[in-house]
């Protein structure tokens, strides 16, 4: 497979993941963090960092809008629920496994 085809496939895969997460508003970020070690905010930071590496300057809020499909404040008010005590406990317990870019001090 040539590099251009690989990049196109990877981009399509990423778009599919983002579209899926935009449809699954019932899935809370804290649940993603607790189970997979990353969430929509992590994807936003990866997106922002990848843009910067390509010489494109976008803000965190702009990156979040790409990932959430709307301004973060709108998504948060429509879909985000308060974390339960159990979710918060799991979050703390799984911190070492969280994505490094997430800012939660995790692994790779």
LUMLUMVEX-315214 format. One record per residue (C-alpha): residue number from 1; z negated, y negated, x negated. Coordinates in steps of 0.1 Angstrom, whole numbers, plus 5000, padded with zeros to 4 digits. Layout:
+-------+------+------+------+
| kelum |    z |    y |    x |
+-------+------+------+------+
|   NUM |    Z |    Y |    X |
...
+-------+------+------+------+
//
This chain:
+-------+------+------+------+
| kelum |    z |    y |    x |
+-------+------+------+------+
|     1 | 5000 | 5000 | 5000 |
|     2 | 5009 | 4966 | 4986 |
|     3 | 4983 | 4938 | 4984 |
|     4 | 4999 | 4917 | 5012 |
|     5 | 4999 | 4946 | 5036 |
|     6 | 4963 | 4954 | 5027 |
|     7 | 4953 | 4917 | 5033 |
|     8 | 4970 | 4917 | 5067 |
|     9 | 4953 | 4949 | 5078 |
|    10 | 4919 | 4936 | 5066 |
|    11 | 4925 | 4903 | 5085 |
|    12 | 4934 | 4922 | 5117 |
|    13 | 4903 | 4943 | 5113 |
|    14 | 4881 | 4912 | 5109 |
|    15 | 4897 | 4895 | 5139 |
|    16 | 4890 | 4927 | 5160 |
|    17 | 4853 | 4927 | 5149 |
|    18 | 4850 | 4890 | 5158 |
|    19 | 4866 | 4894 | 5192 |
|    20 | 4844 | 4924 | 5199 |
|    21 | 4812 | 4904 | 5190 |
|    22 | 4825 | 4875 | 5212 |
|    23 | 4828 | 4899 | 5242 |
|    24 | 4794 | 4916 | 5235 |
|    25 | 4772 | 4886 | 5243 |
|    26 | 4746 | 4911 | 5254 |
|    27 | 4741 | 4921 | 5218 |
|    28 | 4715 | 4898 | 5202 |
|    29 | 4717 | 4887 | 5166 |
|    30 | 4683 | 4900 | 5159 |
|    31 | 4693 | 4935 | 5170 |
|    32 | 4723 | 4933 | 5147 |
|    33 | 4701 | 4923 | 5119 |
|    34 | 4676 | 4950 | 5125 |
|    35 | 4702 | 4978 | 5129 |
|    36 | 4729 | 4967 | 5105 |
|    37 | 4714 | 4940 | 5083 |
|    38 | 4739 | 4913 | 5093 |
|    39 | 4747 | 4892 | 5123 |
|    40 | 4771 | 4866 | 5136 |
|    41 | 4755 | 4840 | 5115 |
|    42 | 4760 | 4862 | 5084 |
|    43 | 4797 | 4865 | 5093 |
|    44 | 4799 | 4827 | 5097 |
|    45 | 4784 | 4823 | 5062 |
|    46 | 4809 | 4849 | 5047 |
|    47 | 4837 | 4830 | 5065 |
|    48 | 4826 | 4796 | 5052 |
|    49 | 4822 | 4810 | 5016 |
|    50 | 4856 | 4827 | 5017 |
|    51 | 4872 | 4794 | 5029 |
|    52 | 4854 | 4776 | 5000 |
|    53 | 4867 | 4802 | 4975 |
|    54 | 4902 | 4794 | 4988 |
|    55 | 4897 | 4757 | 4984 |
|    56 | 4892 | 4750 | 5021 |
|    57 | 4861 | 4730 | 5030 |
|    58 | 4846 | 4739 | 5064 |
|    59 | 4811 | 4733 | 5076 |
|    60 | 4786 | 4760 | 5087 |
|    61 | 4790 | 4747 | 5123 |
|    62 | 4828 | 4750 | 5121 |
|    63 | 4825 | 4786 | 5108 |
|    64 | 4800 | 4795 | 5135 |
|    65 | 4824 | 4782 | 5161 |
|    66 | 4851 | 4805 | 5147 |
|    67 | 4828 | 4835 | 5149 |
|    68 | 4811 | 4827 | 5182 |
|    69 | 4842 | 4815 | 5199 |
|    70 | 4824 | 4783 | 5210 |
|    71 | 4799 | 4759 | 5195 |
|    72 | 4767 | 4777 | 5185 |
|    73 | 4745 | 4755 | 5207 |
|    74 | 4765 | 4766 | 5237 |
|    75 | 4764 | 4803 | 5228 |
|    76 | 4727 | 4800 | 5221 |
|    77 | 4719 | 4784 | 5254 |
|    78 | 4741 | 4808 | 5274 |
|    79 | 4733 | 4841 | 5256 |
|    80 | 4704 | 4841 | 5232 |
|    81 | 4671 | 4855 | 5243 |
|    82 | 4637 | 4850 | 5227 |
|    83 | 4630 | 4877 | 5202 |
|    84 | 4603 | 4902 | 5213 |
|    85 | 4573 | 4909 | 5191 |
|    86 | 4587 | 4943 | 5183 |
|    87 | 4621 | 4928 | 5173 |
|    88 | 4603 | 4903 | 5150 |
|    89 | 4583 | 4931 | 5134 |
|    90 | 4614 | 4952 | 5128 |
|    91 | 4632 | 4921 | 5114 |
|    92 | 4604 | 4917 | 5088 |
|    93 | 4604 | 4954 | 5080 |
|    94 | 4641 | 4955 | 5074 |
|    95 | 4644 | 4923 | 5054 |
|    96 | 4651 | 4941 | 5021 |
|    97 | 4682 | 4956 | 5038 |
|    98 | 4696 | 4924 | 5052 |
|    99 | 4729 | 4910 | 5038 |
|   100 | 4723 | 4888 | 5008 |
|   101 | 4745 | 4860 | 5022 |
|   102 | 4724 | 4858 | 5054 |
|   103 | 4697 | 4840 | 5035 |
|   104 | 4671 | 4866 | 5044 |
|   105 | 4668 | 4879 | 5009 |
|   106 | 4683 | 4913 | 5013 |
|   107 | 4706 | 4935 | 4992 |
|   108 | 4743 | 4931 | 4985 |
+-------+------+------+------+
//
